[in-house]
Amino acid sequence: MAPWWYTAGTALVLSLQATAWDYSTYSSMEFQPPKLEVNKTGTTDSGYIFLGPRGDVQDAGSAALIYDDAGDLVYEGNEGVTANFMVQKLFGKDVITFWAGDMMSIGYGYGTVHILDNTYKEIYTVQLTGDFVTPDGSSKDSYCDMHESRITSRNTLICTAYNVTQHDLTSINGTSSQWMLDSQFYEIDIPTNQVLHSWSAVDHEAEIPLTTSHQGLGKDVGTQDAPYDAYHINSITTTNHGYLVSLRHMWSGYYLSQNGSVMWQLSGEDGADFKQIGNAEFSWQHDMRVYNETDNGLIVNLFNNANTPTDEESESTGISLAIDLNKKTVTSLRSLTDPDDPIHSVSQGSYQLLSEVDSHAFLAYGSISKVKEFDGDGNVVFSAQFGDDNAVASYRGYRYQWTATPFWKPSVSINRTSSGATVYMSWNGATEYDNWVVYAASSATSTNNTQIATAKRTGFETSATLNDPPTNFVQVVARKGTTVLRTSEIVSF
């Protein structure tokens, strides 16, 4: 799979390199996820690592992936390009959600949002239909973009969308009928897929002028198949009075009222509606989130890329900003960076506040295949990498607590040996079992089986040696303690 990502308005094709990155393989499952190289240097918050690697990744490892802190695989979803793989609350219950679809080379996608319960059954599938224009004029089953798929406290889902439209670009030295991308978002009723609210950046050009974009028009941009990307919407979060929208190419977040009008702008360049106190600057940002909002102010966390392939400002950081609505100031509270590993991420990335109690935070570096956890003092307590630099990306990355008992049965395979056989066992996605029991069966349909081995769970796949097994039929059982959780099919060897 060729390594490629996106950046502002043009295709970002990273140099092909002979990758030496290791992949895990298993006997019981046909998975090949990239190995997660872990360096744990302190006390971390609990939870698993959620990633969606793509780029120079084996096809059998390009999927929604969950790892534990030891770097062992816990779950691999269906093969394909995914984004925003995360745990969210829906109707009071934990679910996992992810976007899957086709990514365009200029940095957005067309796809569907999948919502799974704690058995991995798909309980809702969110699609966005409508009168959209694509670069090649083709129609899509769903126009949800990969940048955002956030469940709200209203049990609705917000997704981004990119529509190709003709627009007057004379204000930025273009022509009156060139093509550009309109950054949009939609709030959708999850059970019915009904659109409840929509917003278009182009409709608010008077409040968000094209002349304030940091993305140049360029001589080869402005056609339908290469539309100009002035805004590049990449996150939306609900607020007390509407929404906060991040537009990467504007270096800004915009606080919108319920009717879509801009109430105020937070600019990483000059503060816009706020006076900057301390180092409150940012650029090319991702993943703006709101915390502790009151009528007097709020906290904004974001991933500060500070880089594109053609514009290197400084190393990428996770920053927290305090906005005082009365004094009209924005103050720097926190800037997370690893002094031993400065990273320049040209695209993508996320900042997850793990706990407001201990202030641990989890950063994913997008186009650089690394994640890090920081403690409340800004020290790195966990680092992990899942591919060569600039060869593998994960749009975002998270740490979540997650408990799951899959609806499918455990998988088992057996290899003959000179003295008997080796049995390999796994249960993709299961978090609760801790040991295996191996039974000999008298036939493929036997129900009266004999225990012949036990094994403590070891990582994703566990093996057990069978010396002179009494039959050629084997069945395995996943247990927690002595409690049976699920039984495999009977297999022969």
DOLOVO-942709 format. One line per field, with one value per residue (C-alpha): residue number from 1; x, y, z. Coordinates in pm, whole numbers. Example, Ala and Ser with C-alpha at 12.3 -4.5 7.8 and 13.67 -1.06 7.14 Angstrom:
REM residues 2
resi	1 / 2
c1	1230 / 1367
c2	-450 / -106
c3	780 / 714
END
This chain:
REM residues 493
resi	1 / 2 / 3 / 4 / 5 / 6 / 7 / 8 / 9 / 10 / 11 / 12 / 13 / 14 / 15 / 16 / 17 / 18 / 19 / 20 / 21 / 22 / 23 / 24 / 25 / 26 / 27 / 28 / 29 / 30 / 31 / 32 / 33 / 34 / 35 / 36 / 37 / 38 / 39 / 40 / 41 / 42 / 43 / 44 / 45 / 46 / 47 / 48 / 49 / 50 / 51 / 52 / 53 / 54 / 55 / 56 / 57 / 58 / 59 / 60 / 61 / 62 / 63 / 64 / 65 / 66 / 67 / 68 / 69 / 70 / 71 / 72 / 73 / 74 / 75 / 76 / 77 / 78 / 79 / 80 / 81 / 82 / 83 / 84 / 85 / 86 / 87 / 88 / 89 / 90 / 91 / 92 / 93 / 94 / 95 / 96 / 97 / 98 / 99 / 100 / 101 / 102 / 103 / 104 / 105 / 106 / 107 / 108 / 109 / 110 / 111 / 112 / 113 / 114 / 115 / 116 / 117 / 118 / 119 / 120 / 121 / 122 / 123 / 124 / 125 / 126 / 127 / 128 / 129 / 130 / 131 / 132 / 133 / 134 / 135 / 136 / 137 / 138 / 139 / 140 / 141 / 142 / 143 / 144 / 145 / 146 / 147 / 148 / 149 / 150 / 151 / 152 / 153 / 154 / 155 / 156 / 157 / 158 / 159 / 160 / 161 / 162 / 163 / 164 / 165 / 166 / 167 / 168 / 169 / 170 / 171 / 172 / 173 / 174 / 175 / 176 / 177 / 178 / 179 / 180 / 181 / 182 / 183 / 184 / 185 / 186 / 187 / 188 / 189 / 190 / 191 / 192 / 193 / 194 / 195 / 196 / 197 / 198 / 199 / 200 / 201 / 202 / 203 / 204 / 205 / 206 / 207 / 208 / 209 / 210 / 211 / 212 / 213 / 214 / 215 / 216 / 217 / 218 / 219 / 220 / 221 / 222 / 223 / 224 / 225 / 226 / 227 / 228 / 229 / 230 / 231 / 232 / 233 / 234 / 235 / 236 / 237 / 238 / 239 / 240 / 241 / 242 / 243 / 244 / 245 / 246 / 247 / 248 / 249 / 250 / 251 / 252 / 253 / 254 / 255 / 256 / 257 / 258 / 259 / 260 / 261 / 262 / 263 / 264 / 265 / 266 / 267 / 268 / 269 / 270 / 271 / 272 / 273 / 274 / 275 / 276 / 277 / 278 / 279 / 280 / 281 / 282 / 283 / 284 / 285 / 286 / 287 / 288 / 289 / 290 / 291 / 292 / 293 / 294 / 295 / 296 / 297 / 298 / 299 / 300 / 301 / 302 / 303 / 304 / 305 / 306 / 307 / 308 / 309 / 310 / 311 / 312 / 313 / 314 / 315 / 316 / 317 / 318 / 319 / 320 / 321 / 322 / 323 / 324 / 325 / 326 / 327 / 328 / 329 / 330 / 331 / 332 / 333 / 334 / 335 / 336 / 337 / 338 / 339 / 340 / 341 / 342 / 343 / 344 / 345 / 346 / 347 / 348 / 349 / 350 / 351 / 352 / 353 / 354 / 355 / 356 / 357 / 358 / 359 / 360 / 361 / 362 / 363 / 364 / 365 / 366 / 367 / 368 / 369 / 370 / 371 / 372 / 373 / 374 / 375 / 376 / 377 / 378 / 379 / 380 / 381 / 382 / 383 / 384 / 385 / 386 / 387 / 388 / 389 / 390 / 391 / 392 / 393 / 394 / 395 / 396 / 397 / 398 / 399 / 400 / 401 / 402 / 403 / 404 / 405 / 406 / 407 / 408 / 409 / 410 / 411 / 412 / 413 / 414 / 415 / 416 / 417 / 418 / 419 / 420 / 421 / 422 / 423 / 424 / 425 / 426 / 427 / 428 / 429 / 430 / 431 / 432 / 433 / 434 / 435 / 436 / 437 / 438 / 439 / 440 / 441 / 442 / 443 / 444 / 445 / 446 / 447 / 448 / 449 / 450 / 451 / 452 / 453 / 454 / 455 / 456 / 457 / 458 / 459 / 460 / 461 / 462 / 463 / 464 / 465 / 466 / 467 / 468 / 469 / 470 / 471 / 472 / 473 / 474 / 475 / 476 / 477 / 478 / 479 / 480 / 481 / 482 / 483 / 484 / 485 / 486 / 487 / 488 / 489 / 490 / 491 / 492 / 493
c1	0 / 157 / 221 / 21 / -157 / -304 / -220 / -356 / -520 / -265 / -175 / 101 / 295 / 563 / 880 / 854 / 1102 / 1191 / 1022 / 1171 / 880 / 771 / 422 / 259 / 127 / -91 / -183 / -544 / -630 / -519 / -418 / -96 / -115 / 193 / 379 / 331 / 671 / 605 / 817 / 641 / 830 / 573 / 226 / -37 / -411 / -592 / -723 / -639 / -484 / -720 / -560 / -649 / -317 / -293 / -20 / 273 / 75 / -3 / -357 / -431 / -332 / -501 / -807 / -944 / -701 / -696 / -370 / -285 / 0 / 232 / 186 / -25 / -318 / -661 / -892 / -874 / -1175 / -1259 / -979 / -988 / -919 / -1069 / -1059 / -1189 / -1185 / -1300 / -1526 / -1829 / -2150 / -2481 / -2806 / -2598 / -2394 / -2038 / -2010 / -1722 / -1747 / -1535 / -1549 / -1472 / -1461 / -1255 / -1002 / -925 / -562 / -628 / -735 / -1098 / -1316 / -1652 / -1775 / -1997 / -1990 / -2028 / -2150 / -2087 / -2197 / -1978 / -2023 / -1905 / -2248 / -2320 / -2623 / -2635 / -2491 / -2488 / -2487 / -2516 / -2694 / -2787 / -2701 / -2321 / -2068 / -1748 / -1420 / -1489 / -1867 / -1940 / -2210 / -2143 / -2354 / -2262 / -2086 / -1973 / -1615 / -1348 / -1256 / -1539 / -1788 / -1875 / -2175 / -2332 / -2500 / -2824 / -2751 / -2704 / -2397 / -2198 / -2004 / -1806 / -1860 / -1679 / -1877 / -1714 / -1872 / -1810 / -1739 / -1608 / -1238 / -1148 / -1080 / -775 / -663 / -867 / -1154 / -1526 / -1618 / -1345 / -1402 / -1345 / -1429 / -1710 / -1643 / -1968 / -2096 / -2419 / -2590 / -2775 / -3035 / -2862 / -3156 / -3316 / -3022 / -3234 / -3034 / -3127 / -2883 / -2632 / -2371 / -2169 / -1856 / -1922 / -2257 / -2064 / -1799 / -1874 / -1776 / -1497 / -1337 / -1139 / -865 / -785 / -697 / -335 / -373 / -271 / -482 / -194 / -168 / -284 / -584 / -937 / -1081 / -1348 / -1098 / -852 / -1071 / -927 / -946 / -971 / -1108 / -1036 / -1283 / -1151 / -1338 / -1670 / -1772 / -2103 / -2107 / -2355 / -2478 / -2398 / -2076 / -1701 / -1565 / -1195 / -1085 / -723 / -639 / -769 / -556 / -877 / -1170 / -1512 / -1777 / -2111 / -2456 / -2740 / -2834 / -2481 / -2360 / -2011 / -2020 / -1641 / -1315 / -1009 / -706 / -372 / -202 / -318 / -598 / -861 / -1132 / -900 / -574 / -308 / -138 / 164 / 240 / -118 / -21 / -99 / -119 / -253 / -435 / -656 / -898 / -1030 / -1230 / -1414 / -1397 / -1541 / -1757 / -1943 / -2095 / -1763 / -1520 / -1401 / -1095 / -999 / -764 / -618 / -341 / -109 / 50 / 249 / 359 / 261 / 495 / 569 / 549 / 745 / 673 / 791 / 745 / 391 / 235 / -83 / -197 / -462 / -595 / -811 / -1057 / -1193 / -1508 / -1531 / -1173 / -1148 / -820 / -679 / -412 / -176 / -222 / -29 / 193 / 279 / 596 / 859 / 1202 / 1371 / 1164 / 1061 / 799 / 692 / 355 / 251 / -110 / -371 / -331 / -533 / -525 / -730 / -769 / -779 / -876 / -965 / -854 / -490 / -468 / -315 / -335 / -290 / -146 / -150 / 77 / -120 / 122 / 392 / 303 / 350 / 132 / 235 / 76 / 172 / 111 / -20 / 329 / 387 / 619 / 600 / 489 / 411 / 528 / 446 / 521 / 350 / 539 / 835 / 830 / 640 / 534 / 233 / -40 / -340 / -573 / -628 / -532 / -689 / -671 / -1002 / -1129 / -1326 / -1494 / -1616 / -1735 / -1755 / -2061 / -1835 / -1663 / -1291 / -1064 / -840 / -584 / -362 / -22 / 101 / 433 / 651 / 509 / 153 / 30 / 40 / -292 / -320 / -611 / -738 / -1061 / -1050 / -1173 / -1237 / -1115 / -1242 / -1098 / -770 / -721 / -796 / -902 / -833 / -1062 / -1026 / -1345 / -1440 / -1589 / -1676 / -2015 / -1920 / -2067 / -1892 / -1533 / -1226 / -1003 / -643 / -466 / -496 / -308 / -286 / -377 / -66 / -126 / -352 / -277 / -203 / -48 / -58 / 142 / -53 / 151 / -10 / -364 / -622 / -816 / -775 / -1055 / -1000 / -1220 / -1108 / -1288 / -1211 / -1260 / -1231 / -1110 / -1331 / -1621 / -1676 / -1721 / -1726 / -1650 / -1490 / -1597 / -1449 / -1154 / -963 / -597
c2	0 / 328 / 578 / 892 / 1156 / 1492 / 1847 / 2189 / 2175 / 1956 / 1590 / 1507 / 1212 / 1109 / 952 / 579 / 402 / 41 / -1 / -233 / -202 / -527 / -669 / -925 / -1249 / -1513 / -1873 / -1842 / -1518 / -1376 / -1039 / -848 / -535 / -316 / -388 / -125 / -41 / 80 / 278 / 319 / 554 / 639 / 578 / 597 / 625 / 299 / 202 / 64 / 240 / 303 / 360 / 350 / 302 / 356 / 425 / 184 / -80 / -439 / -467 / -717 / -454 / -144 / -137 / -10 / -148 / -171 / -240 / -278 / -103 / -395 / -341 / -654 / -648 / -666 / -609 / -571 / -458 / -506 / -439 / -91 / 278 / 402 / 720 / 850 / 508 / 582 / 503 / 729 / 737 / 674 / 658 / 618 / 319 / 283 / 221 / 224 / 436 / 478 / 625 / 398 / 493 / 638 / 913 / 1174 / 1267 / 1629 / 1554 / 1456 / 1156 / 1003 / 732 / 600 / 614 / 278 / 239 / -92 / -214 / -395 / -722 / -557 / -585 / -288 / -122 / 193 / 298 / 671 / 793 / 1138 / 1169 / 1473 / 1689 / 1691 / 1751 / 1546 / 1618 / 1360 / 1413 / 1068 / 1001 / 833 / 618 / 848 / 1185 / 1179 / 1305 / 1137 / 1442 / 1430 / 1172 / 1294 / 1181 / 1471 / 1481 / 1497 / 1145 / 1286 / 1258 / 1540 / 1472 / 1694 / 1707 / 1864 / 1985 / 2097 / 2422 / 2704 / 3033 / 3383 / 3382 / 3726 / 3849 / 3620 / 3686 / 3407 / 3423 / 3466 / 3102 / 2879 / 2566 / 2535 / 2309 / 2423 / 2305 / 2186 / 1995 / 1812 / 1707 / 1382 / 1182 / 847 / 602 / 767 / 939 / 1253 / 1577 / 1802 / 2088 / 2190 / 2461 / 2584 / 2797 / 2947 / 3076 / 3280 / 3431 / 3779 / 3658 / 3424 / 3601 / 3398 / 3661 / 3539 / 3186 / 3080 / 2838 / 2996 / 2951 / 2814 / 2802 / 2440 / 2476 / 2595 / 2332 / 2080 / 1796 / 2013 / 2247 / 2519 / 2439 / 2772 / 2644 / 2274 / 2196 / 1927 / 1932 / 2041 / 2031 / 2134 / 2427 / 2590 / 2821 / 2636 / 2489 / 2547 / 2478 / 2436 / 2555 / 2445 / 2672 / 2976 / 2893 / 2957 / 2827 / 2990 / 2989 / 2960 / 3039 / 2793 / 2979 / 2938 / 3296 / 3358 / 3486 / 3511 / 3394 / 3252 / 3293 / 3125 / 3404 / 3714 / 3609 / 3771 / 3870 / 3809 / 3955 / 3685 / 3644 / 3419 / 3193 / 3146 / 3107 / 2804 / 2714 / 2439 / 2296 / 1991 / 1858 / 2168 / 2072 / 2275 / 2227 / 2400 / 2642 / 2912 / 3245 / 3406 / 3180 / 2837 / 2621 / 2517 / 2223 / 2156 / 1979 / 2244 / 2099 / 2419 / 2254 / 2163 / 2007 / 2355 / 2554 / 2457 / 2686 / 2482 / 2139 / 2008 / 2043 / 1988 / 2318 / 2439 / 2794 / 2983 / 3224 / 3507 / 3636 / 3939 / 4061 / 3937 / 3757 / 3416 / 3285 / 2992 / 2733 / 2434 / 2327 / 1958 / 1849 / 1581 / 1749 / 1419 / 1363 / 1683 / 1596 / 1793 / 1661 / 1806 / 1684 / 1522 / 1465 / 1480 / 1598 / 1392 / 1505 / 1173 / 1305 / 1645 / 1508 / 1426 / 1623 / 1335 / 1393 / 1168 / 1306 / 1136 / 1288 / 1217 / 1193 / 1076 / 728 / 804 / 853 / 987 / 1023 / 1316 / 1346 / 1655 / 1803 / 1765 / 1466 / 1187 / 865 / 659 / 660 / 422 / 400 / 187 / 262 / 439 / 818 / 970 / 628 / 541 / 768 / 745 / 1042 / 1047 / 820 / 772 / 593 / 455 / 216 / -49 / -372 / -612 / -970 / -1039 / -1206 / -1434 / -1747 / -1780 / -1884 / -2188 / -2353 / -2658 / -2757 / -3115 / -3177 / -3485 / -3549 / -3435 / -3087 / -2718 / -2542 / -2165 / -1973 / -1615 / -1426 / -1106 / -806 / -987 / -800 / -1012 / -1363 / -1460 / -1830 / -2111 / -2471 / -2720 / -3021 / -3335 / -3423 / -3763 / -3623 / -3301 / -3295 / -3430 / -3272 / -3495 / -3370 / -3431 / -3158 / -3211 / -2874 / -2528 / -2210 / -1861 / -1590 / -1441 / -1140 / -1166 / -1531 / -1810 / -2147 / -2478 / -2795 / -3119 / -3434 / -3746 / -3602 / -3882 / -3772 / -3556 / -3319 / -3018 / -2750 / -2454 / -2248 / -1889 / -1835 / -1569 / -1761 / -2067 / -1893 / -2000 / -1702 / -1859 / -2189 / -2236 / -2466 / -2815 / -2835 / -3135 / -3188
c3	0 / -107 / 172 / 114 / 312 / 255 / 324 / 249 / -90 / -266 / -261 / -18 / -154 / 90 / -35 / -82 / 137 / 200 / 533 / 790 / 1030 / 1189 / 1162 / 1388 / 1240 / 1398 / 1331 / 1447 / 1258 / 923 / 1070 / 1009 / 1225 / 1263 / 1584 / 1851 / 1999 / 2353 / 2597 / 2932 / 3164 / 3431 / 3564 / 3290 / 3300 / 3238 / 2898 / 2558 / 2257 / 1961 / 1618 / 1250 / 1066 / 692 / 440 / 426 / 613 / 519 / 380 / 657 / 914 / 772 / 996 / 1324 / 1584 / 1963 / 2147 / 2515 / 2695 / 2630 / 2257 / 2211 / 1972 / 2137 / 1840 / 1465 / 1265 / 900 / 654 / 504 / 561 / 887 / 1093 / 1426 / 1590 / 1942 / 2237 / 2282 / 2482 / 2304 / 2499 / 2816 / 2697 / 2572 / 2198 / 1956 / 1644 / 1334 / 987 / 694 / 329 / 46 / 104 / -157 / -219 / -123 / 228 / 283 / 219 / 142 / 373 / 647 / 1027 / 1199 / 1558 / 1738 / 2080 / 2333 / 2147 / 1821 / 1663 / 1437 / 1593 / 1378 / 1043 / 978 / 620 / 467 / 134 / -69 / -366 / -342 / -617 / -623 / -806 / -1075 / -1084 / -944 / -687 / -351 / -123 / 167 / 186 / 549 / 561 / 774 / 984 / 1237 / 1363 / 1711 / 1914 / 2104 / 2444 / 2242 / 2108 / 1760 / 1539 / 1384 / 1067 / 835 / 459 / 164 / -136 / -461 / -575 / -820 / -649 / -711 / -619 / -753 / -396 / -386 / -744 / -895 / -1142 / -1091 / -1160 / -1021 / -817 / -445 / -151 / 73 / 429 / 584 / 885 / 955 / 1275 / 1209 / 1400 / 1446 / 1426 / 1121 / 941 / 926 / 900 / 1192 / 1135 / 870 / 823 / 526 / 543 / 200 / 327 / 586 / 363 / 498 / 847 / 731 / 431 / 181 / 207 / 560 / 448 / 487 / 198 / -130 / -441 / -649 / -1027 / -1059 / -826 / -896 / -1128 / -1039 / -1017 / -819 / -613 / -391 / -19 / 161 / 493 / 561 / 836 / 1071 / 1404 / 1549 / 1913 / 2062 / 2304 / 2539 / 2264 / 1943 / 1804 / 1791 / 1442 / 1359 / 1014 / 969 / 678 / 864 / 1172 / 1363 / 1559 / 1517 / 1787 / 1609 / 1738 / 1682 / 1363 / 1226 / 1258 / 1395 / 1752 / 1784 / 1628 / 1803 / 1576 / 1632 / 1442 / 1626 / 1859 / 1635 / 1886 / 2182 / 2307 / 2332 / 2671 / 2684 / 2389 / 2269 / 1904 / 1688 / 1319 / 1089 / 1393 / 1449 / 1709 / 1890 / 2201 / 2465 / 2844 / 3150 / 2951 / 3145 / 3045 / 3139 / 2957 / 2853 / 2794 / 2441 / 2384 / 2041 / 1854 / 1717 / 1403 / 1334 / 1009 / 657 / 399 / 271 / 595 / 907 / 1201 / 1500 / 1658 / 1699 / 2044 / 2238 / 2383 / 2626 / 2609 / 2856 / 2696 / 2910 / 2741 / 2966 / 2933 / 2573 / 2636 / 2545 / 2781 / 2730 / 3004 / 2876 / 2588 / 2570 / 2396 / 2441 / 2469 / 2387 / 2075 / 1893 / 1631 / 1325 / 1214 / 880 / 900 / 1124 / 1498 / 1818 / 2179 / 2426 / 2786 / 2969 / 3309 / 3450 / 3789 / 3717 / 3387 / 3195 / 2821 / 2518 / 2196 / 1856 / 1593 / 1275 / 986 / 1227 / 1355 / 1724 / 2030 / 2372 / 2712 / 2937 / 3310 / 3487 / 3507 / 3134 / 3164 / 2905 / 3077 / 2768 / 2407 / 2126 / 1755 / 1490 / 1169 / 1016 / 1029 / 737 / 612 / 828 / 964 / 1193 / 1159 / 1535 / 1824 / 2165 / 2497 / 2624 / 2884 / 2699 / 2800 / 2533 / 2491 / 2115 / 1968 / 1764 / 1891 / 1968 / 1682 / 1695 / 1469 / 1521 / 1386 / 1406 / 1577 / 1614 / 1961 / 1905 / 1818 / 1908 / 1941 / 1882 / 2033 / 2008 / 2062 / 1863 / 2064 / 2392 / 2700 / 2988 / 2957 / 3122 / 3049 / 2807 / 2845 / 2565 / 2520 / 2313 / 2129 / 1998 / 1678 / 1496 / 1667 / 2008 / 2322 / 2576 / 2561 / 2778 / 2920 / 2808 / 2867 / 3018 / 2934 / 3076 / 2827 / 2666 / 2445 / 2144 / 2070 / 2317 / 2234 / 2416 / 2352 / 2324 / 2384 / 2238 / 2219 / 2244 / 1934 / 1624 / 1730 / 1958 / 2108 / 2321 / 2584 / 2688 / 3059 / 3327 / 3625 / 3617 / 3444 / 3085 / 2853 / 2507 / 2334 / 1994 / 1716 / 1713 / 1473 / 1344 / 1265
END
